[in-house]
């Protein structure tokens, strides 16, 4: 049986002569197709039924596919077929059942206890969507003699997507407009748009794609203010129930596999409370990856009391799938080596670069005075591709002046803090690994050796960091604590204990709930085993706390050595942004961290 896409040309139905001249032989199916809107099958052809009394017919159907059956109650309508010469009658049949892509072999109709079989031939056509409606509508509207049959089957066909928008043709007018339909890999969808309809006017909205129909829960919409829409809606006579008629919606597992169903077969089905059905065509947005994430988070003006609902139902799942999709592509960084690194380094220092690449020069000047220089390999990871040529020139100059060997890993695209560090971890060869921000500068020559010595003396410590100071000598970091922020849904946020104070007399090791990723040193075997930083966090926030939590889950401690100090310029290693999307991204990272480590809302 031919599979015909919506809108394609189809062949004319077969005549009785195509299956023989004996009335005892089975009938023939010209057209069949599954409708996701009807949750069932439509068949059209003829059967060898010659006597009818016009009474309502009770029937069942059994559709035999190459491997399996679909059966149930059927609604049958008859129409005259002059080409049959009285040996049979034309039929159009609807039966509810599950979809299948397996070829149909025959259809059996049981009418008043008698079985009538219709076979499939080479000229039979399997249609869907607009093509199915196009071929069956003339039969339903003009060839069915019973008014009840005409009403039934024209009503059924009205629930099949015709290939164009019909929403505004409903008696109860409903506006549902989509500004962007973004694919959330592998098979989800993010919808950004607005709606105008009276409260209770719409009973159901479904995302339909091929043979899939997925409910779009209206209560899960994240509503947004759209004053531009309000003005247009009122002038059109559609007064909204609320000024917040804009929305964001996420639908998981609603798209058929790529290559199976064309995007043209993806649309919204809107059903009103009085049973009318309208359709809204979906046009796929070109947005993907970080661009789609920025657009979503820019539009997400979420109020504080909405954080849980917004991130659990829409923002969290959508951003997570978009991020996974962008990171699923293979990464092949270009590596440039300046000088010969130690053959067997004791420690690998990994420094991601974004924005302020000039910090490379200042760090290498200080590293050139390190006491244990010959045991350390330095790996810089450029996560800012447009700065590549500038960095290459700077690196050549820095190596010529300070003669400290180091490597550059040049990423083909901006991946973010966690993936950049993890790329460095993949090539690291040291027994220990130190994750270091480019805006952190050592205050002593032996800082790496002293932190390593701490881990050697204390095998119960999994990760250690130094005391970090502001430029004026006050404390920037001496360990992290967790505090709930009421203005952000009561979620736990990381705070630096003692921040802004002058260092006290306390010295030595201090065990803490977590340490900052600005400088953290650990055994490379442990870092590898934990998979480095979790890439579910985007760009840079909460990755360090998450890693510390995973260390503690191994019954290992986190600690700060207050005898070792580095200066930290704090967030100057990346370009600061006050854009709404960046603030919302911090909320997303906080949501991931909260749901993973503080599901009850209290520190573990």
C-alpha positions in Angstrom: 0.0 0.0 0.0 1.4 3.4 -1.0 2.2 5.8 1.9 1.2 9.3 0.8 2.2 12.4 2.6 -0.4 15.1 3.4 -1.1 17.2 0.3 0.3 14.7 -2.2 -1.4 13.6 -5.4 -3.4 10.3 -5.1 -4.7 7.7 -7.5 -8.3 7.2 -8.4 -10.2 4.5 -6.5 -10.2 1.0 -8.0 -13.3 -0.4 -9.7 -14.9 -3.7 -9.0 -13.3 -5.1 -12.2 -9.9 -4.8 -10.5 -10.8 -7.7 -8.2 -12.8 -9.9 -10.5 -16.3 -10.4 -11.7 -17.8 -12.8 -9.1 -20.1 -11.3 -6.5 -18.8 -13.9 -4.0 -15.3 -12.4 -4.1 -14.3 -9.9 -1.4 -14.5 -6.2 -1.8 -11.7 -3.7 -2.0 -10.2 -0.9 0.1 -9.3 2.2 -2.0 -8.2 4.5 0.8 -7.3 4.1 4.5 -5.6 6.4 7.0 -5.1 7.0 10.7 -6.2 10.2 12.3 -4.6 11.3 15.6 -7.4 13.8 16.0 -10.0 11.0 15.9 -7.8 8.4 17.6 -8.9 6.0 15.0 -9.0 4.7 11.4 -10.9 5.7 8.4 -11.5 3.3 5.5 -13.2 3.8 2.1 -13.9 1.2 -0.5 -16.6 -1.3 -1.2 -18.0 -4.6 0.1 -20.2 -7.3 -1.5 -23.3 -6.3 0.4 -26.3 -6.2 -2.0 -29.3 -5.9 0.3 -29.9 -3.0 2.7 -33.1 -1.9 4.4 -31.9 1.6 5.4 -32.0 0.9 9.1 -29.2 1.9 11.5 -26.4 -0.6 11.2 -24.6 -2.0 14.2 -21.1 -3.2 13.1 -17.6 -4.0 14.2 -14.4 -3.9 12.3 -11.1 -6.0 12.3 -8.2 -4.5 10.4 -5.5 -7.1 9.8 -2.0 -5.7 9.5 1.1 -7.7 8.5 1.8 -8.3 12.2 -1.2 -7.8 14.4 -4.8 -6.6 14.4 -6.8 -3.5 15.3 -10.5 -4.1 16.1 -13.5 -2.6 17.7 -16.9 -1.0 17.1 -17.3 0.8 13.8 -19.5 3.4 12.3 -20.4 2.6 8.7 -22.1 4.7 6.0 -23.0 3.5 2.5 -23.0 5.1 -0.9 -23.8 4.0 -4.4 -21.0 2.9 -6.7 -22.2 2.7 -10.3 -19.1 0.9 -11.3 -20.1 -2.1 -9.2 -23.2 -2.8 -11.3 -25.2 -4.0 -8.3 -22.7 -6.4 -7.0 -21.8 -4.4 -3.9 -22.0 -1.0 -2.2 -19.5 1.7 -1.4 -18.6 2.1 2.3 -16.9 4.7 4.4 -15.9 3.3 7.8 -14.6 4.8 11.1 -13.3 2.7 13.9 -11.3 3.7 17.0 -7.9 2.0 17.4 -4.2 2.4 17.9 -1.9 3.7 15.1 0.6 1.6 13.3 3.0 2.0 10.5 2.7 -1.6 9.5 1.0 -2.2 6.1 -2.7 -3.2 6.1 -3.6 -6.5 4.5 -7.4 -6.6 4.7 -10.5 -5.2 6.5 -13.3 -7.3 7.8 -16.7 -5.7 8.7 -19.2 -7.7 10.8 -22.7 -6.4 10.0 -25.7 -8.1 11.8 -23.7 -11.2 12.3 -22.4 -11.5 8.7 -18.7 -10.9 7.8 -17.7 -8.9 4.7 -14.1 -8.7 3.7 -12.3 -6.0 1.7 -8.8 -6.6 0.5 -5.8 -4.4 -0.2 -4.3 -4.1 -3.7 -1.4 -2.3 -5.4 -3.6 0.7 -6.1 -4.8 1.1 -2.5 -3.6 4.3 -0.9 -2.7 5.1 2.7 -3.2 8.8 3.3 -3.1 11.1 6.3 -4.0 14.6 7.3 -4.9 16.9 4.4 -4.9 14.2 1.7 -7.2 12.0 3.7 -9.7 14.9 4.2 -9.4 16.0 0.6 -10.3 12.5 -0.7 -13.1 11.7 1.7 -14.9 15.0 2.1 -16.7 14.9 -1.3 -18.0 11.4 -0.4 -19.1 12.5 3.0 -20.8 15.7 1.8 -22.4 14.7 -1.4 -22.6 10.9 -1.8 -24.0 9.8 1.5 -27.8 9.6 1.2 -28.6 9.5 5.0 -28.5 13.0 6.6 -27.4 11.4 9.9 -24.5 9.7 8.1 -23.5 13.0 6.4 -23.5 14.8 9.7 -21.5 12.1 11.4 -18.8 11.8 8.8 -18.5 15.5 8.0 -18.1 16.0 11.7 -15.4 13.4 11.9 -13.5 14.9 9.0 -13.7 18.3 10.6 -11.5 16.9 13.4 -8.7 16.0 11.0 -6.0 18.6 10.4 -6.6 20.0 6.9 -3.2 21.5 6.5 -4.1 25.1 7.4 -5.3 27.2 10.3 -9.0 26.9 11.2 -9.0 28.3 14.7 -10.6 31.6 13.9 -13.4 29.9 12.1 -14.9 28.5 15.4 -18.1 29.8 16.7 -16.5 30.5 20.1 -13.6 32.5 18.9 -10.3 31.6 20.4 -6.9 33.1 19.6 -3.8 31.0 20.3 -0.8 32.4 18.5 2.7 30.9 18.6 5.6 33.3 18.2 8.2 30.6 18.3 8.1 26.8 18.4 11.5 25.6 19.5 12.5 21.9 19.3 13.9 20.7 22.7 16.0 17.6 21.8 15.4 14.9 21.4 11.6 15.1 21.0 10.2 17.9 23.1 8.8 21.3 22.1 8.9 24.8 23.7 6.1 27.1 22.7 6.3 30.9 23.1 3.2 32.8 22.3 0.0 34.3 23.6 -3.7 33.4 23.9 -7.0 35.2 24.0 -10.2 33.3 24.9 -12.9 33.5 27.5 -12.4 31.5 30.8 -13.5 28.0 30.3 -14.0 28.3 26.6 -11.2 25.9 25.7 -11.3 22.4 27.1 -8.2 20.8 25.6 -5.1 21.7 23.6 -2.9 19.0 22.1 0.4 19.0 20.2 0.0 16.7 17.2 2.8 15.3 15.2 2.2 12.5 12.8 0.4 9.8 14.8 1.4 11.3 18.2 -1.0 13.5 20.2 0.3 15.0 23.4 -1.9 16.9 25.9 -0.8 20.5 26.6 -1.9 21.2 30.1 -3.3 24.7 30.2 -2.6 24.9 34.0 1.1 24.3 33.3 1.5 27.4 31.1 3.9 30.1 32.5 1.9 33.3 32.0 3.6 36.5 31.0 2.5 40.1 30.6 1.8 41.1 26.9 0.4 44.6 26.8 0.8 44.7 23.1 -1.5 41.7 22.7 -4.1 43.2 25.2 -4.6 46.2 23.1 -5.0 44.2 19.9 -7.3 41.7 21.6 -9.7 44.3 23.0 -10.0 46.1 19.7 -10.9 42.7 18.1 -13.6 42.1 20.7 -11.7 39.4 22.6 -11.3 40.7 26.1 -8.8 38.6 28.1 -9.5 37.4 31.6 -6.1 38.6 32.7 -3.5 41.0 31.5 -1.1 38.1 31.5 -2.1 36.5 28.2 1.5 35.7 27.0 2.8 32.2 27.8 5.6 29.8 27.8 4.8 26.1 27.6 7.0 22.9 27.4 5.7 19.6 26.0 8.0 16.6 26.4 8.0 13.6 24.1 5.6 15.1 21.6 7.5 14.9 18.3 7.8 11.9 16.1 11.3 10.7 15.2 13.1 12.9 12.7 12.7 11.4 9.2 9.5 9.6 10.1 7.1 12.5 10.2 7.8 15.8 8.4 7.5 19.0 10.4 4.6 20.0 8.2 2.5 17.4 10.1 3.1 19.2 13.4 0.2 21.4 14.7 -1.9 22.4 17.6 -5.4 21.0 18.1 -7.7 23.2 20.1 -11.0 21.9 21.3 -13.7 24.2 22.8 -16.0 23.1 25.6 -18.9 22.8 23.2 -16.9 20.2 21.1 -15.6 22.4 18.3 -12.1 21.7 17.0 -9.7 24.2 15.5 -6.2 23.9 14.3 -3.1 26.1 14.6 -0.2 25.4 12.3 3.2 25.3 14.0 6.2 26.8 12.1 9.5 25.5 13.5 11.8 28.2 14.9 15.5 28.3 13.8 16.5 28.9 17.4 18.6 26.2 19.0 21.2 25.7 21.7 22.4 28.7 23.7 20.4 31.1 21.4 17.2 29.3 22.3 18.1 29.3 25.9 18.8 33.0 25.9 15.5 33.7 24.1 13.5 31.6 26.6 15.1 33.0 29.7 14.8 36.6 28.4 11.1 36.1 28.0 10.7 34.4 31.4 9.8 37.3 33.7 8.9 35.0 36.5 7.5 36.3 39.8 9.1 35.1 43.0 6.0 33.1 44.1 6.0 31.3 40.7 9.5 30.0 40.7 8.7 26.4 41.7 5.9 26.1 39.2 7.7 27.9 36.4 10.9 25.9 36.6 9.4 22.5 37.4 6.9 22.7 34.6 8.4 24.8 31.9 11.8 26.5 32.2 13.7 23.7 33.9 12.8 20.9 31.5 13.1 23.1 28.4 16.5 24.6 29.3 17.8 21.2 30.4 16.9 19.5 27.1 18.2 22.4 25.1 21.5 22.3 27.0 21.8 18.6 26.6 21.2 19.0 22.9 23.9 21.6 22.4 26.4 19.6 24.3 25.6 16.3 22.5 27.6 17.4 19.5 31.2 16.0 19.5 33.8 18.6 20.6 37.2 18.6 18.9 39.4 21.3 20.5 42.5 22.5 18.8 45.6 22.1 21.0 48.6 24.4 20.9 51.7 23.6 23.1 54.1 26.3 24.1 57.3 24.7 25.4 57.7 21.2 26.7 55.5 20.4 29.7 56.8 18.1 32.5 57.0 14.5 31.4 55.3 13.3 34.6 53.6 16.3 36.2 52.6 16.1 39.8 49.7 18.5 39.3 47.7 19.8 36.3 46.3 23.4 36.6 43.3 23.9 34.4 42.2 27.5 33.7 39.2 28.4 31.5 39.4 31.7 29.6 36.4 33.8 28.6 36.4 37.5 28.1 39.4 38.7 30.0 42.1 36.7 28.2 44.7 39.2 29.3 44.7 37.5 32.7 46.8 34.8 31.1 49.7 37.2 31.1 49.4 38.2 34.8 49.0 34.6 35.9 52.0 33.3 33.9 54.2 36.1 35.3 53.4 34.9 38.9 53.6 31.2 37.9 57.1 31.8 36.6 58.2 32.3 40.2 56.6 29.2 41.6 58.8 27.0 43.7 57.5 23.7 42.2 57.3 24.9 38.6 59.0 21.9 37.1 56.2 19.5 38.5 53.2 21.4 37.2 51.5 21.5 33.8 49.4 24.5 32.9 46.3 24.0 30.6 44.4 27.0 29.4 41.0 26.4 27.8 39.6 29.1 25.5 35.8 29.1 25.8 35.5 32.3 23.7 36.2 31.3 20.0 36.1 34.9 18.6 39.2 35.7 20.7 41.3 32.9 19.3 43.7 34.9 17.1 44.2 37.4 19.8 44.9 34.7 22.4 47.4 33.0 20.1 49.4 36.1 19.7 49.3 36.8 23.4 50.4 33.3 24.2 53.4 33.5 22.0 54.5 36.7 23.6 53.9 35.4 27.1 55.9 32.2 26.5 58.8 34.3 25.0 58.9 36.5 28.1 58.4 34.0 31.0 59.5 30.7 29.4 56.9 28.8 31.4 55.5 25.8 29.3 51.7 25.7 28.9 49.1 24.4 26.6 46.1 26.1 24.9 42.9 24.1 24.2 40.9 26.2 21.7 37.2 25.2 21.8 35.2 25.6 18.5 32.2 27.1 20.4 31.3 28.6 23.7 30.4 25.7 26.0 30.5 27.2 29.5 32.4 26.8 32.7 31.8 23.1 33.4 32.4 21.7 29.8 35.5 23.9 29.4 37.0 22.6 32.7 36.1 19.0 31.7 37.9 19.4 28.4 41.0 20.4 30.3 40.5 17.4 32.6 40.4 15.0 29.6 44.0 15.9 28.7 45.4 16.5 32.2 48.2 14.1 33.2 49.0 15.1 36.8 48.4 13.0 39.9 46.5 16.0 41.2 44.3 18.5 39.4 43.7 22.1 40.3 40.7 24.0 38.8 41.6 27.7 38.8 39.9 30.8 37.6 41.9 33.2 35.4 41.2 36.0 37.9 42.8 34.2 40.8 46.5 35.1 41.6 48.8 33.3 44.0 50.2 35.2 47.0 53.0 32.6 47.7 55.4 30.7 45.6 54.6 27.2 47.0 50.8 27.4 47.1 50.3 24.3 44.9 52.7 22.2 46.9 51.2 23.1 50.2 47.7 22.2 49.1 48.9 18.9 47.8 50.6 18.2 51.1 47.3 18.8 52.9 45.7 16.0 50.8 48.6 13.7 51.4 48.4 14.2 55.2 44.6 13.9 55.2 43.3 11.2 52.9 39.8 11.8 54.3 39.7 15.2 52.5 38.5 15.0 48.9 38.8 18.6 47.8 40.7 21.5 49.2 41.1 25.2 48.4 43.0 28.2 49.7 41.8 31.3 51.5 40.8 33.8 48.8 41.3 37.5 49.4 40.0 40.7 47.8 42.5 43.2 46.5 42.3 45.1 49.8 43.3 42.0 51.8 39.8 41.3 53.2 38.3 37.8 52.9 36.5 36.8 49.7 36.3 33.1 50.5 37.1 30.9 53.4 34.5 28.3 52.8 30.8 28.2 51.6 27.6 27.9 53.6 24.0 27.4 52.4 21.3 29.9 53.1 17.7 30.0 51.9 16.6 33.2 50.0 13.0 34.0 50.5 12.9 36.2 47.5 13.9 33.2 45.4 11.4 30.7 46.5 13.3 29.8 49.6 15.9 27.9 47.5 19.3 27.4 49.0 22.0 29.7 47.7 25.7 29.4 48.3 27.2 32.2 50.5 30.8 32.9 51.4 31.3 32.7 55.1 33.2 35.7 56.5 33.1 37.6 53.3 34.4 41.1 53.6 36.0 40.6 57.0 39.7 40.9 57.9 41.4 37.6 58.3 41.4 36.5 61.9 44.0 34.6 63.9 42.6 31.2 63.0 45.1 29.2 60.9 45.4 25.8 59.3 42.7 23.5 57.8 39.0 24.3 58.2 36.4 21.7 57.1 33.5 23.5 55.3 30.2 22.5 53.6 31.7 23.5 50.2 34.4 25.5 48.5 34.5 27.7 45.5 35.5 26.6 42.0 37.7 29.7 41.8 40.5 27.4 43.2 39.9 23.8 44.1 42.5 21.0 44.2 41.8 17.3 44.3 43.2 14.0 43.3 42.8 13.5 39.5 41.5 10.0 40.0 38.7 11.3 42.1 37.9 14.1 39.6 37.8 11.6 36.8 35.7 9.2 38.7 33.1 12.0 39.5 33.1 13.1 35.8 34.5 16.5 36.6 31.9 19.3 36.8 28.3 18.5 36.0 27.4 20.0 32.7 23.7 20.3 33.6 24.7 23.7 35.0 25.1 26.3 32.3 27.9 28.9 31.9 28.9 29.1 35.5 27.0 28.9 38.8 26.6 26.1 41.4 28.9 23.7 39.5 31.5 23.9 42.3 28.9 23.3 45.1 27.5 20.3 43.1 31.0 18.8 42.9 31.6 19.3 46.6 28.3 17.6 47.3 29.4 14.6 45.2 32.7 14.5 47.0 30.9 14.4 50.4 28.7 11.6 49.1 31.9 9.6 49.0 32.4 10.2 52.7 35.2 12.7 51.9 35.5 16.2 53.4 35.8 19.7 51.8 38.4 22.0 53.4 40.1 25.3 53.2 43.7 25.8 54.1 43.9 29.3 55.8 47.7 29.2 55.6 47.6 29.4 51.8 46.2 32.6 50.2 45.3 33.7 46.6 43.9 37.0 45.5 40.6 36.7 43.6 39.1 39.5 41.6 35.7 37.6 41.6 33.8 37.4 38.4 36.2 39.6 36.4 37.2 36.5 34.5 33.9 36.7 32.6 32.0 39.6 31.2 29.4 40.7 33.6 25.9 40.9 32.3 22.8 42.5 33.7 20.6 41.1 31.0 17.4 39.4 32.1 18.4 36.0 30.5 21.6 35.9 32.5 19.8 36.5 35.8 17.2 33.9 34.9 20.1 31.5 34.0 21.3 31.8 37.6 17.8 30.9 38.7 17.9 27.8 36.5 21.2 26.7 37.9 19.8 27.2 41.4 16.8 25.1 40.5 19.0 22.2 39.3 21.0 22.4 42.5 17.9 22.7 44.7 16.1 19.8 43.2 19.2 17.6 43.3 20.6 18.4 46.8 17.9 20.1 48.8 14.5 18.6 47.7 13.1 19.2 51.2 14.3 22.8 51.3 16.9 22.3 54.0 20.6 21.6 53.9 21.6 18.0 53.8 
